[in-house]
Amino acid sequence: MNIISKVSTGKASLFTTYWFIFFPIAFMIKLADKAGTGGEQLLLILLIPFLWSLYGVWRCAFNVRHSIWGYITRGLVIVNVLIFFAVFFASMINEIRKPQPAKAEDVWQHHPSVTLS
């Protein structure tokens, strides 16, 4: 059984799932976010692996010696998902609220003295 199927079925250890699956993907997302221009495409590409890694951490949360870590892990997954969707919807709202560039015809109608070159 490979690591992808172990994580998907919840049979991998929490340590493996977090440090070798979730953390590298989250780190790449952080780097893509800091990249700025061009990073948006990478963020979209990493969206599915990120959500799958959160799912895997959720499924493997109780594969630990002390069950308290499972509850802590699941609480952190919930917080991560809430933050993810809050940031996503906030960025959507910001994009919607951005002023749209004026069309050349509109500028010319309001200011006939402006010549279009």
C-alpha positions as CSV (number, residue, x, y, z in Angstrom):
1,M,0.0,0.0,0.0
2,N,1.5,3.3,-1.0
3,I,1.5,6.5,1.0
4,I,-1.2,8.2,-1.0
5,S,-3.7,5.3,-0.4
6,K,-2.6,5.1,3.3
7,V,-3.3,8.8,3.8
8,S,-6.6,8.6,1.9
9,T,-7.8,5.7,4.0
10,G,-6.6,7.1,7.3
11,K,-4.0,4.3,7.9
12,A,-0.9,6.5,7.8
13,S,0.6,7.9,11.0
14,L,-0.2,11.5,11.8
15,F,3.5,12.3,11.9
16,T,4.0,11.1,8.3
17,T,0.8,12.8,7.0
18,Y,1.6,16.1,8.6
19,W,5.3,16.5,8.1
20,F,5.7,14.7,4.7
21,I,2.4,15.6,3.0
22,F,0.6,18.6,4.5
23,F,3.6,20.7,5.6
24,P,5.5,20.7,2.2
25,I,2.3,21.6,0.4
26,A,1.5,24.4,2.8
27,F,5.1,25.6,2.5
28,M,4.9,25.8,-1.3
29,I,1.6,27.7,-1.0
30,K,3.3,30.2,1.3
31,L,6.2,30.6,-1.2
32,A,3.7,31.0,-4.1
33,D,1.9,33.7,-2.1
34,K,5.1,35.6,-1.5
35,A,6.0,35.3,-5.2
36,G,3.3,37.7,-6.2
37,T,3.0,37.8,-9.9
38,G,2.6,34.4,-11.4
39,G,2.0,32.9,-8.0
40,E,-1.8,32.8,-8.5
41,Q,-1.5,30.0,-11.0
42,L,0.6,28.0,-8.6
43,L,-1.9,28.6,-5.8
44,L,-4.6,27.2,-8.1
45,I,-2.5,24.2,-9.0
46,L,-1.8,23.5,-5.3
47,L,-5.4,24.0,-4.1
48,I,-6.5,20.3,-4.7
49,P,-3.3,18.8,-3.1
50,F,-3.7,21.2,-0.1
51,L,-7.4,20.3,0.5
52,W,-6.5,16.6,0.1
53,S,-3.7,17.0,2.6
54,L,-6.1,18.5,5.1
55,Y,-8.4,15.6,4.5
56,G,-5.5,13.2,5.1
57,V,-4.5,14.9,8.3
58,W,-8.2,14.8,9.5
59,R,-8.4,11.0,8.6
60,C,-5.1,10.2,10.3
61,A,-5.5,12.5,13.3
62,F,-6.0,9.6,15.8
63,N,-3.1,7.5,14.6
64,V,-1.1,8.6,17.6
65,R,-0.2,7.3,21.1
66,H,-2.2,9.9,23.0
67,S,-5.7,10.7,21.7
68,I,-5.5,14.4,22.8
69,W,-3.3,15.0,19.7
70,G,-6.1,13.8,17.5
71,Y,-8.5,16.3,19.0
72,I,-5.9,19.1,18.8
73,T,-5.2,18.1,15.1
74,R,-8.8,18.1,14.1
75,G,-9.4,21.5,15.8
76,L,-6.4,22.9,13.9
77,V,-7.8,21.4,10.6
78,I,-11.1,23.2,11.3
79,V,-9.3,26.5,11.9
80,N,-7.2,26.0,8.7
81,V,-10.3,25.4,6.6
82,L,-12.1,28.4,8.1
83,I,-9.1,30.7,7.5
84,F,-8.7,29.3,4.0
85,F,-12.3,30.1,3.1
86,A,-12.2,33.5,4.8
87,V,-9.1,34.5,2.9
88,F,-10.6,33.1,-0.4
89,F,-13.9,35.0,0.0
90,A,-12.1,38.2,1.1
91,S,-9.9,38.2,-1.9
92,M,-13.0,37.6,-4.1
93,I,-14.7,40.6,-2.6
94,N,-11.6,42.7,-3.1
95,E,-11.5,41.7,-6.8
96,I,-15.2,42.6,-7.2
97,R,-14.8,45.9,-5.5
98,K,-11.8,47.0,-7.6
99,P,-12.6,49.9,-9.8
100,Q,-13.0,48.8,-13.4
101,P,-10.8,50.6,-16.0
102,A,-12.7,53.2,-18.0
103,K,-13.5,52.5,-21.6
104,A,-11.9,54.8,-24.2
105,E,-15.4,55.7,-25.5
106,D,-16.6,56.8,-22.0
107,V,-13.6,59.0,-21.5
108,W,-14.0,60.7,-24.9
109,Q,-17.8,61.3,-24.3
110,H,-17.2,63.0,-20.9
111,H,-14.1,64.9,-22.0
112,P,-14.3,65.8,-25.8
113,S,-11.1,67.7,-25.6
114,V,-9.2,64.4,-25.0
115,T,-7.9,63.0,-28.2
116,L,-7.3,59.3,-28.6
117,S,-4.1,58.3,-30.2
